[in-house]
Amino acid sequence: MTMMMPGRDAPERAVVKRLASAAVLIPVFVWVVLGASPWVFRLVVLAAAAVASWELFAMFERAGRSVYRRLGVVLAVAVTASFLIPGAPVPALAAAAGITLSARLCTRRLAAGEPAALTLLALVYVGWMLGHALLLQGLRDGGALVVFLVGVTWVGESAAYLIGSLLGRHRLAPVISPRKTVEGSVAQVLASLGAALPLAAWLLPGWPFLAAAGAGILLGVVGQIGDLAESAIKRSVDAKDAGALIPGHGGALDRLDGLLFNTPALFYYARLLGMGA
């Protein structure tokens, strides 16, 4: 949740919760990515796909929307896992889509298109997008790229939240998310750029200055698109947060909203520049 207008209850308390959660989670995350077996990170990604898709389905159900929750979670995880197998993601997504569309036959709800449509949304929005984290890890310096990705995204989102809460006056997207501000948006791009340069110097010393700067700006912009995409979904079902898994941050999906878009963006950016082959 970023780029907020003033007026939230006790913003200082929310910031303290965010910082406390970060103090616990960041060292664990760095160890998982850089210190543990690669399979630990892969299992974490699959678990994140399960939790995030479950939260998404739960939001829909609380709003009275019909979904295939259990089937959808299994298929979303399967789509994410398919990124571990060369050439498998597209066939896996196609198979998952076919199973989802066939579920109506098994439930004898031939005219009920909404459950299938919302389940397919989760397969793409969570399962497909998150699968790129496994591709990113598989690149040269993959672990460093993952830490770079999360570090830049986290710094950018935190700056947007702080500046938007303290100085935000001009609404960015009032229809989708009335509390997000232009000031917070600009802060996110600048903070992402500012974080990318030292992180690249530390984690990716082979990257030229302009490549690191471009990555920072890209993540600062695309991450906001991801945040707004989740805001649009939550607004459509009148939900404030996807869950309450992480104090001060909401659910897993609330933490992953920017990363769901930033992960494919960084992967293809690195491949385009030939920096991760």
Secondary structure, DSSP 8 states (H G I E B T S, - for coil): --SB-S--S-HHHHHHHHHHHHHHHHHHHHIIIIIS-HHHHHHHHHHHHHHHHHHHHHHHHHTT----HHHHHHHHHHHHHGGGSTT-HHHHHHHHHHHHHHHHHHHT-TT--HHHHHHHHHIIIIIIHHHHHHHHHHSTTHHHHHHHHHHHHHHHHHHHHHHHHHH--SEEETTTEEEEEHHHHHHHHHHHHHHHHHHHHHH-TTS-HHHHHHHHHHHHHHHHHHHHHHHHHHHHTT-S-S--SBTTTBSHHHHHHHHHHHHHHHHHHHHHHTS--
